[in-house]
Amino acid sequence: MDVYWLEQSETDVPSENHWLNEKEAICLRGLRFAKRRADWRLGRWTAKHAVAAWLNLSTDPRTLANIEIRAASSGAPDVFFQSQPADLAISLSHRDRTALCTVVPSGTSIGCDLETIEHRGDAFVADYFTVNEKALIAQATGEEQDLLVALLWSAKESCLKALRVGLRLDTRCICVSPAELWARSVNNTDGWRSFRAHYFGGCVFGGWWRFQDRLVRTVASNLPWQ
């Protein structure tokens, strides 16, 4: 399956807003907090550029303004071009002044996520991970454990986004298994590595992950990866 992905940072986003359409500008003005506004602008900027690349469109401000990212009733992002539904599907994530957007053909389930590698306590692991995941985490220590927890959590979020439900479902309904020996990758930031995840509702997800600059990136889909 072909997946286009694009990552952008806050420094890539221009200070002016002429690349937004009128509805988006109104939405932006309604956000009270500066961080929320910055995250929202970064996400929209990244998604619009990813969609423009997928559709082979220009990235001039007028064209970008014609690309609109709307939240569905589930909260998942839907793409419209010139006020019409675009024949594609996206997922979007942002963390620590970085945004990631993935684009696939319409009809494909896709989810992506960014997570910071940081220490999370035993209570976090106890509350949000399955028995098998806890056993895998228990085998790791120190920095390797922090990376593994971030990887498993991010993969869960990607799968839940692919289901278009987000964190409204119990994260323990997804069980993630890195398909490669992840510990050997702690000091290697090159390339993507695979994982598999089982949703207890019956769906099996395939996905990819990588980490760099203290961020884990994951992408998940319910279609076979090639």
Residue pairs with C-beta under 8 A, 6 or more apart in sequence:
1 104
1 108
1 221
1 223
1 224
1 225
1 226
2 104
2 105
3 102
3 103
3 104
3 110
3 219
3 221
4 50
4 53
4 54
4 102
4 103
4 104
5 50
5 100
5 101
5 102
5 103
5 112
5 219
6 46
6 49
6 50
6 53
6 100
6 101
6 103
7 46
7 98
7 99
7 100
7 101
7 217
8 42
8 45
8 46
8 49
8 98
8 99
9 42
9 97
9 98
9 99
10 38
10 42
10 97
10 98
12 45
13 41
13 42
13 45
17 25
17 28
17 41
18 61
18 65
19 45
19 48
19 61
19 64
19 65
20 28
20 44
20 64
20 65
21 65
21 66
21 68
23 68
24 44
24 68
27 40
28 37
28 40
28 41
31 37
31 40
38 97
39 94
42 94
42 97
42 98
42 99
43 69
43 92
43 94
43 99
43 101
44 69
45 99
46 92
46 94
46 99
46 100
46 101
47 67
47 69
47 77
47 79
47 90
47 92
47 99
47 101
48 59
48 64
48 67
48 69
49 59
49 64
49 101
50 90
50 101
50 102
50 103
51 57
51 67
51 79
51 81
51 86
51 88
51 90
51 101
51 103
52 58
52 59
52 63
52 64
52 67
53 103
54 88
54 103
55 81
55 86
55 88
57 63
57 67
66 81
66 82
67 79
67 80
67 81
67 86
68 79
68 80
68 81
68 83
69 77
69 78
69 79
69 80
69 90
69 92
70 77
70 78
70 79
70 80
71 77
71 78
72 78
72 164
74 164
74 165
74 166
75 166
76 91
76 161
76 164
76 166
77 90
77 91
77 92
78 85
79 85
79 86
79 88
79 89
79 90
80 86
86 106
87 105
87 106
88 103
88 104
88 105
88 106
89 103
89 104
89 105
89 106
89 107
89 108
89 109
89 110
90 101
90 102
90 103
90 104
90 110
91 101
91 102
91 110
91 111
91 112
91 158
91 161
91 162
91 219
92 99
92 100
92 101
92 112
93 99
93 100
93 101
93 112
93 113
93 114
93 157
93 161
94 100
94 114
95 114
95 115
95 116
95 215
96 114
96 116
96 214
96 215
98 114
98 215
99 114
100 112
100 113
100 114
100 217
101 112
102 110
102 111
102 112
102 219
103 110
104 110
104 221
108 221
108 223
109 162
109 163
109 164
109 221
109 222
109 223
110 161
110 162
110 219
110 220
110 221
111 157
111 158
111 159
111 160
111 161
111 162
111 163
111 219
111 220
111 221
112 158
112 161
112 217
112 218
112 219
112 220
113 154
113 155
113 157
113 158
113 161
113 217
113 218
114 154
114 215
114 216
114 217
115 150
115 151
115 153
115 154
115 157
115 215
115 216
115 218
116 150
116 214
116 215
116 216
117 143
117 146
117 147
117 150
117 211
117 214
117 215
117 216
118 146
118 150
118 214
119 146
120 146
120 149
120 150
120 153
124 149
125 134
125 137
125 149
126 134
128 153
128 156
128 171
128 172
129 137
129 152
129 171
129 172
130 172
130 174
130 175
132 175
132 177
133 152
133 175
133 176
136 148
136 152
136 177
137 145
137 148
137 149
137 152
140 148
140 183
143 186
144 183
144 186
147 182
147 186
147 211
147 216
148 182
148 183
150 211
150 216
151 176
151 178
151 182
151 195
151 209
151 211
151 216
151 218
152 176
153 171
154 209
154 216
154 217
154 218
155 174
155 176
155 195
155 197
155 207
155 209
155 218
155 220
156 171
156 174
156 176
156 197
157 166
157 167
157 218
158 205
158 207
158 218
158 219
158 220
159 174
159 176
159 197
159 199
159 205
159 207
159 220
160 166
160 167
160 169
160 171
160 174
161 220
162 205
162 220
162 221
162 222
163 169
163 199
163 203
173 199
173 200
173 201
174 197
174 198
174 199
174 200
174 205
175 197
175 198
175 200
176 195
176 196
176 197
177 195
177 196
177 197
177 198
178 193
178 194
178 195
178 209
179 193
179 194
179 195
179 196
180 193
180 194
182 193
185 193
185 211
189 210
189 211
189 212
191 210
192 208
192 209
192 210
193 208
193 209
193 210
194 206
194 207
194 208
194 209
194 225
195 206
195 207
195 208
195 209
195 218
195 220
196 204
196 205
196 206
196 207
197 204
197 205
197 207
197 220
198 204
198 205
199 205
203 222
204 222
205 220
205 221
205 222
206 220
206 221
206 222
206 223
206 224
206 225
207 218
207 219
207 220
207 221
207 225
208 218
208 219
208 225
209 216
209 217
209 218
209 219
210 216
210 217
211 217
